[in-house]
Amino acid sequence: MPLLDLRTEFDHAVSVALWNEGLKVYADDITRVIDETWADLRRRYGANFPQSVGGRWIIHFEGTKRVFALLADRGVYRPVLRHSVKYGEHSCERRADTPQMCRLNFPQVS
């Protein structure tokens, strides 16, 4: 098994800490954006929106998009998933058929 890349792990820990700090600092703005998202979607789809799981997904998707845009405007970016351990021929650099798979960003932070 390859050695742990301490620089990558440290950089990731710093980006996670900055992300979490940004969520705390802008918590009121995030709440405002989520409330605006609910209001906008209820104006568009009716006062009883959402009445299904799909409606909840729309709220989550649209709200997440708006919150990420707000935070990016303020210089807070979510951490990028790290792939510090590479095994054999399946590392990101050697997979020319799917290079986009190595640059996926997800909001989950560990």
Buried (B, 14 or more C-beta within 10 A) or exposed (E): EEEEBEEEEEBBEEBBEBBEEBBEEBEEEBEEBBEEBBEBBBEEEEEEBBEEEEBEEBBEEBBBEBBBEBBEEEEBBBBEBBEBEEEEEEEEEEEEEEEEEEEEEEEEEE
